[in-house]
Each structure stands twice: as structure tokens, then as C-alpha cells.
């Protein structure tokens, strides 16, 4: 069996231009991973919910091999946990303090990374950025929660791409270990999150396209501050 019954997920929407934007051929394992990631982000698989491999085999129409590979990958990203004699389940939501620490670190690193990325922009990277920005802005006919999950995947790719373009490997690695974006989207399902993020992303893209280091730094900082403000009421629900 080799066909996903749920179809392609976010990464298939992104245009070519680099490994994260779809240049490489996406494997069945990638599709399974992206489908499960979308389900986790959209809370179709709720925090703490057991993930049965056999049920996924029936649902997705694939063998256990790509499913188990995807679950291992999600486990390394902190979105899935494996318990001995029990199996896999969705990770619990991070604590309120953990979310606050994510934002503290993002505010220190991401504006600086955006500034560096603006200085290093090439014609090729500008095309890559435009393709990813267009994918995030494109309307989706999917179920609202599935579409939300797809946007979350693209949002994470957007921020990761900027960090990588900074040319500072340590900065990119530190941000990658946060997995902040996927956890944030799990915290709250709401169209305002995507609508306002698209507008804020556009300001970042414009500054990067102009190779405006100061403007990119300011736009990224404003985006993170606004995101924290949007999410703050929901931090109160966490321990």
C-alpha cells in the first residue's frame, strides 16, 4: 500500500527552491510525517492521546514502516512520546513557563537572524522566499483544521528558512531545537492566528527582499511580540 488517504500536506504546497521548499523528491515517509504533524498541530490528535499504529495503517492506507519512521521523527521533535509496553502518544502541551521561555529566546535570536539573512539575500533566495510566502498566503479549500495544520507547517518552514539564510549555523540549530512554532499552533486553533501572521510575514518578506537588515530585524521583532500577545491569554490555561 502506498497511497495516503488524506492526500498531500503542507510541504507539497511550497514551490521549489531548496530542500525545505520541495526541491527534493518527497518520499512516502515525508508525506506520512507531514500528515501526522498536521493532525497533531490541528489537535485532531489531542495532547496525551494514544496513537495506534494499526489504526493509522487503515486510515492512511500505508504500511507500518513509514508510520513508525514518522513517529520516531516526531518523537525527536518533542511532539510524540513513546512509553514502554504502551506505545506512542501525543506529547502533552508544554508548560506556561516553557512557552514564555520560547518567546524570550526567540526575541533574542530571530530578529538578529533576520537581519543577517537580509544582508545575505541573493536573487535565488529571493525567489525561494517569494514562493514560500505565496504558499502561506494561498487560500485553502481543505477542512479548516487541516488547513490550519498546513499553515503551521509552512510557518515553521518560513522561520526556519530565514534562520538558515542567516548563515549562522549555531543560531539556526538553537531555533530548530525549540520547535516553538508547532507547539504554539497546538495551543490555540483560530483563524486570527493565520490571518495576522500572514500580514506580519509580508512585512518581513518585504524587508528581506529589499535587503533591509534593520527593517527585517524590526519586522521580525514586531511579529514575535504580536504573536506573544495573541497567545498570552491561552498561556493562563497551562500549569
N, C-alpha and C positions, 0 to 999 in steps of 0.2 A: 504494500500500500504506500502510495507516495503523494497523495493529494490532500491538502489541508481543506477541511470542510468549511473553515472560517475565512478562507481566502488570504490574500496578502495583507501585511500590516504596514506600519508607518514607513519603514525604510524603502519600500517599493515605490513610495510617492516621491522620494527625493531624486533629483536629477544627477547625472554623472558628474564626476569632478574629483573624486578621491574615494578611498575605501569606505569612509563613513557616509558618503553620498551616493553609493550604489555603483561605483566603478567596477568593483569585483563582482563576479557571478555569485549571487546569493544561493546558498545551499538550502536543502530541506531543513537542516538543523537551525539555520538562521531564521527561517520562516516560523518554525515551531517556537523558537526562543522569543521572537517578536510578538507572536500571538499570545503566548503566556504572559509576557511582560505587559502587553496591553490589557489583558484581563486582570492582572494584579493592580495596575495603575487605576483602572476604571472601577476597581472594587467588585468586579464580577467574582473574583476570588478575594474574599474578605480577609483582613488581618487575622491570623490564627487558624484559618480554615484549612482542613486537611486536603491535600492534593493527591488524588488517587491516580496512579499511572494508568491502570486498566481503563478507568473512565475516560481519560484523555485519549487513549488509543481509539476508543469508539467515537469520541466526539470529533477528533481531528482527522481520523482516517489514516493514521500513520503507525509505524511500528513503535515498540518501546524504546528503541535505540536513540532516535533523535529527541524523544521526550526526556529521557534520562540525561542526555547530554545538555539539553536546555536547562533542566532543573539544577544540574551541577553548576552551570554558568550563573544562574540566578542566585544560587547559594553563595557563590564567591562575591556577589554584589550585595549581599545582605538582604535580599528580598524574599528569600526562601530559606527555611531551616530544615535540617534533617535530624530526626530523632531515632535512636537505635530501637529496633523492633516496632517502630510506628510508621516511619517513612517521612515523606515531605509534607510540609505545611507552609502557608504564607507567613512571613515574618510579622511579628507584632509591630505596631506603629512605634517609631522612636519616641522618646520622652520629650516633654516640652523643653527641657534644658538642652537636649540634643539638637532640636530644631534651632534654638537660639544660638547655639554654638556654630551650627552650619552657617547661619547668616553672618555671624561675626567673622568667620574665616573667609566667606565669600566676599564680604565688603573689603577685606584686606587684599585679596588676590585677584579677583575678576576685573575690577577697574584697571588695575596695573596691567593685567594680561591683555585687555582690550586696547590699551594704549600702545603696547608693544606690537600687537597684531596690526594696528593701523599703520605703523611705521614700516612694516614688512609686507604690506599688501602688494601683490602683483596682478597683472591682468588676468592670469589664470585663477588666482584665488578670488578675485572679484567676481568672476563668473560662477565659481563654486558657491560663494556666499549668496549671490542672486538666486541661484537655483534652490538652495535650502530655504531662503526667505519666502520664495514663491510657493514652495510646498507647504509651509506653515500657514500661509495666508489663504490657500485654496480652500473653497468650501467643500464639505464632505457630505455625501448622501447617506453615509452609514448611520447606524443607530448612534444616538447622542453619546452614550457612554463609550462605545467603541471608538468613535471619532475623537473623543476626549483622550482616550488612551493613546491613539495615534499621534495626537498633537504633543502629548507629553514626551513620547519617544523623540519626536523631531526637536522639541525644545531642548532636551538633553543633548542631542547631537549638535544643535546650534551653539550652545555654551561650550561644549567640548571642542568643537571645531575652532572657535575663537581662541581657546586656551592653547590648542596645538599650534595655531598660527602665530602665537606669541614667540615661538622659538625657544621658550624656556621649558625644558622637559620636566624639571622639578615642579614647576607651577602646575603644569598640565597633569602630572601624576597626583599631586596633592588634591586637586579638584576632582579628579576621577575617583579617588577613594571616598569622597564624600557621598556620592550617589544622592546628592541633595535633591535633584530635580524629580527623580522618580518617586522618592518618598514624599515630597511636597504635594505632588499631584494625587497621591493616595490619600492625603489628608482631607481634601475637600473637592467634591465634584461640583463645578459651577461654570457656566458659560462665561461669566465675567473674568475668570482666570485666563481663559484663552483670548478673549476679545481685547482686554487691556494689555496682555503680554504681546500680542501682535503689534499693537501701536508702539509699545516701548521698544520692541525688537527693531521696528522700522527706523527709529531714531539711531539705534546702534549701527544698523546697516548703512545708513546714510553717512554717518561719521567715518566708518571704516572705508567706505567707497571713496570718500574724499581724502583718505589717508590723513585724517584729522585726529592726531593722537590725543590731544586734550579733549576734543569733543567726544571721542569714543570712550574715554575714561569717565567723563561726566555722565554720558548717556547710560553706561553700564551701571554706574553707582546709583543713578536715579532709578533704574529698573529694579535693582536689588532692594532698594529701600521701599519702593512701592509694593513689591512682592511681599516683603516682610509685613508691611502694613495690611495688605489684603489677608494674609494668613494669620495674623496675630490673634484675632478673635477665636480661631479654632485651636490655637495652642492652649487656650484656657481649659479645653476639654481633656487635655492629656495630663498624665501624672508628672 
